[in-house]
């Protein structure tokens, strides 16, 4: 998956993280990168395509948080899955 926006690299790092102990930090970094981007160029100055990508990414990060909460009592690792599955096939 190519990175169209600088904040996406943090999201991709969170999606690829297989250690649940590190996942919370990765999610926080992704959310912080998105907040910094929106602060630098808030809507309506941000492109519609980027705003759509941000919305989908925030939803996917919420899914990761829920998954982390469910798996927290497991062995600290989560099953690997396709990046596109997490965001409903969306690619920027």
N, C-alpha and C positions, 0 to 999 in steps of 0.2 A: 504494500500500500504506500503510495507516494504521499509526502507531506506537502500540503498546499499552504498551510499556515504554521507559523513558528510554534504555537501552543500545541499543535497536534503531536509533536515528538514526545511531549510529556504524557499525553493520552495513550499513545502507542506503547510507551514504556510501562504504563499501568496495566494495559491489556496483556502484555507479554510476561508480566511478572508472575512467576509460579510459586513464590514463597509468600504465603498469606501474612507472615510477620512483617514483610516489607510492603505489602500491597497498600495498606492504609497511607503510608508516606507517599507512595507513587500517586495515589488518587488525589491527595492534598496538593501535591506539586502541580498536577494537571489542572485542578480547579483554580489554583493560584495563578497559573499562567493565563487561563481564560479571563480571570478577573483583571489581571494587568492589561490584557489586550483590550478589554472593554473600557477600562479606565483611560487608556491611551487614545482611543477613538470610539467613543460611545455611540450607540444608535441615536440618530439615524445616519451618522457618518460611516458606520461600518457597512460593508457590502451585504446585500440580502443573502447571497450565497454563503458568506461566512457566518452570518447570524443563524442560518439554517443549520450549518455544520456545528456551531456552538450548541444549539439546542439539542441536536441529536447526540452530541458528545456528552453533554451533561446528563442526559437520560441514560446513556450507556454507563457512565460513571456511577450513577445510582444503582444500576443493575449489579455492577461490581461490588458496591458496598453491601447490597443485600446478599449477594453470593458469599462475600467474606463473612458476614454475620452467620450465615447458615453453616459454613464450613469451619468456623473458628474452633470448634471442638475436635475437628479431625486432626490429622497428622501434620498440619501446617502447609500442606501443598494442595493445590486445586488442579483438577483435570485440565489439560490443554484443550483449547477450542479455537476455531477459526475466527480471526479478527472480524471478518465481515458478518459473522453470525451475531456478534455482540451489538452491532449497530444496524441490524436488519438489512444487510446487504449494501449499506451506504458506503460509498467511497468518494473522497473529494478529488 
